[in-house]
Amino acid sequence: MNVLVLLEGDDELSLQALTLAQSLGGDVRAVQLEGPYAPSAWAKALIGAADGGDIVGPGSDRGNEVLAHVAAQLDLPFAANVTAVRGDEVTRIRWGGTLLEEARIHAPARLLTAAPFAFAPSAAPSSVDTLQPELGDALRVVEHVAPDTGGKVSLADAKVVVSGGRGVGSADGFAILEELAALLEGAVGCSRVVTSAGWRPHADQVGQTGTKVSPDLYIACGISGATQHIAGCKGAKTLLAINDDPEATIFAHADYAVIGNLHEIVPAITAELRKVRGA
């Protein structure tokens, strides 16, 4: 059976979805969708291009939403956040990574998204077809507003993320995290409790309901390590946790742990970096 894989670009999640698609057997056709984001119209375009074959998407918010629309339009089951496929049997992540579910798909075609970081990314394909969905009257573009990053590296693309949680204490407390992130040419993130308190905008939130990141280094400052947050940062190659609670859950996921007051430790790291760099 042929396999259609939706790519959002040459980003890591898309290339992981390509790996999943290649593991299914059959001829793999990679496609991208052009134009304004309209999940229902995008789903219709994918269905037409798939011609009854399997459809695979990245485990991003957009990938999961579009595949859900595909499933609704075809009246077929959809397995999101898949980590393994064995014929019509799949293993997938549930509840933010706390549960692995074994399931069997009873359908003429498999609709799947790859769980973030469950598959090694493939090399970018040599050929990617572009689909132009027919929007009809479903969507009218009035204005396109690009995200305002202030010239800084975006959270999703950053190689270093310095993230803060409740332990930072206040919106002003993020100043020392901003300073360290700037020195490392990284971005500042935060936990959900921080955005709920109004200390940082939702765009800075890392987690299951925020941005999923995969930096080379993730520095978690004053973050307890709730499941929802770990789901967003588990793709980090190295995790450094700073917390004054030696029993904090975050330490179970950390490669390096510093137990102590982040308001003393973070400035000390910044000062040492400046000393080494002669700044």
N, C-alpha and C positions, 0 to 999 in steps of 0.2 A: 504494500500500500504506500502511496506517496505521502510525504510529510511536508506541510507548509509551516515555516517558522517566521514569526513576526519579530523583526528587529527594530529597536528604537534608535539605533545608530551602532557605533562600534564600542559602546559602553560595556562594562564587564557583565552586567546582568543579561544583556542581549546575547553576548558571546557564550555565556553559560547555558542559555536556552538553546543555542545552536548545538552545543554538546549533547544536550538531552535529545534534541531532534535527530541527530546523527545516530544515537544509540537505538532508535526505534526500528531501524532497517528501512529499506526502500529509498527512493530518490528524494532528496531534501531540496526544497526550493525556498530561498530566503527572500522575504519581501519587506519593504518599508511603506508606510502610508504617508501620503502627502496632504498638506492642507490643514485647516483648523481641526482641532480635536473634537470629534463627535462620536462617542463610543458605539452608538447604534449603527451609524453609517459605516464606521470602520469595520464593525462586525460583519455587516452585509457584504462588504468588499472582500473580506477574508473568506467568507463562505463561498463566494463565487470563484475565487482563485484556487481554493482547496479542492474543488470538484469531488467532494465526498471523502477526501483523505483526512489523515490526522492533522490537527492544528496545535502548534506549540507556541507559547509566548513567554516573555521574561517575567520573573517574579516581582515585578514592580507594581506600584499602584495602578498605573495605566494598563500594563499587561494583564493584570488580574481582572480589571474592569471590562476591558474589551473582550476577553475570553468568556466572561460571564454573560455578556450580551450575545456572543456566538451561541453559547449553550441554550440561552432562552429562545433565540430565534429558531434553532434546530430542534428544540425540545429534547436535548441530550444531556447526560451528566457531565459535569466539569470537575476535574481534580486539580486543585490549586496547590502550589508549594510542594511539588513532587521532588522526592530525593532519589527514587529508584523506580524502574519499570521492568516488569518481567511478563511480557505478553500482555494479557488483560489485567494483570495484578500490579498495583502501585503501592509505594510507601510514600506518605506525605506528612508534612509537619502540620500540627494543629496547636491551637492555644498558645501562639507566640513562641513555639519551640519546646513547650513542656511535654508534648505528647506526639508520638509517632503512630500513625494510623496505617494499618494494612487494609487495603480495599481491593475489590474486583470491579472492573468497569464492564457493564453490560450494555454495549452500544456498538453500532457499525463503525464508528470512528472515535478516536481518543482525542479529547480536548484537555490539554495540560499546560500548566505553567511550572517553570523550574524554580524550586526553592532557592532563595538567594544564597550563593556560596556553597551549594550542595554539589555543584559540578565545576570541574576545572574549565576555564574559558577556552574555547576553540580559537584558532586563528581567524581573523576576519575573512569572510567569504570573498572569492574573486568576483562573484556576480551577485548582485542584489537587485531584484525587480522592484519598481516603484508602482504602487497602486494609487489611483486617484478616486477616493470614494465620492459617490453622488450624494450631496447633502440635501438637495431638494429644498423644502421649506423648513426642515428640521432645525437649521442653524443659520443665523445671520450674524456675521462678524461686524461689530461696530467699531472696535478699537483693540489693538494688541499692545499690552503693556509689559515690557520686559522686566524681569526681577531686578530690583535695585540692590546690587551687591556693594555699591560704593567703591568699585574698583578692586575689591578684595576677592580672594579666591572663594569659590562657592563651597558650601558644606559638602555637597555630594562629590566634588572633584578634589577636595583637599587631601594632600598626602599626610598632613598632620592635623588632628582635631583635638583641641583643648576644650573639654566639656565640663560643665558645672551642674551640680544638683542642689538640693535643699541646704547642704552644708556650707554653700557659699554665703548664705545668710541674707543677701539683699541684692537688688539690682546693681548698686554701687560696688558690691563685692566682686563683680565680674571684671572690674578694671584690671586686676592683676592677671586674670586669665586672658584678657585682650592683649595685654603687654607681652605675655609669653607666646601667644599664638602669632602675634606680629613678628616677633623675633625668629620664630620657626617657619615663617611664611605659611602659616596654617589658618584654620578657621575656628571659630568658637561655636560650640554646640551646647545643648542643655538637656535636662530631663523634663518630663511632662509636668512635674510638680512646679518647676520654675516658670513654665509658660502659664500654668494655672494661676500662679501668684502674680502674674503680670510683670515679672522681672525681665523676660526676654520675649520676643515675638515667636509665634508658632513656627515660622520659617527656620528657626534655630533648633527646633526640637529634634532630637535623635531618638528613634524608637519605633515600635510597631505602628503607631499612629502618626509618626513624624517621618524624618528622612532616614533611610538606611544607608550607612556609610561603610567604606572599606579602605580606610587610610593605612599608610605604613605604620603610623603610630597614633594611638588613641589614648589621651591622658584624661582619666575620669577623676574629677575633683569633687569630693563631697557627695558622691553619688552612691546610693545604697546598693543598687544592682537589681532592681525589680526586673521581672521577666520581660516586661514590655520594652524596657530600655536595652537589655541585652540582645533582644531580637534585632535592634537597630544597629548595634555596634559589633556584633560577633564576627563580621567580615574583616575586622581590623587585623593586620598581620601581627602587631604587638600592642598589648594593652597594659598601660601603667595606671595603677589605681592609687589614689591618695585619699585616705579617710582616717579620722581619729577613732573610729569604732573597729576594733580588731575582729569583731564578729560580722562585719558587713559582708553581705552576699557577694558583692562585687569582687572580693578577693579570691573567690572560688574560680573566677573566670580570668583573673589577671595573670600576665606573664611576670610582672614586677609589682611589688606592693610596698607602699610607704605608709606606715601607721603614724599619724601625727596631725597637727593643725595645718590645714592647707594654706591658711593665711600667713604662715611662717615658711612653709615648704616651697610653695610656688614662687614667691619672691626670691627665695634662696637659689632655686633652679635658674631663674632669670638672671640673677646677679652672676652666677657661675658661668653661664653661657656668654654673657657680655665680657667677662674676664678672659675666657678662652679665646674669644673672637677679637679681643682688643678693642671692643666697642665702648 
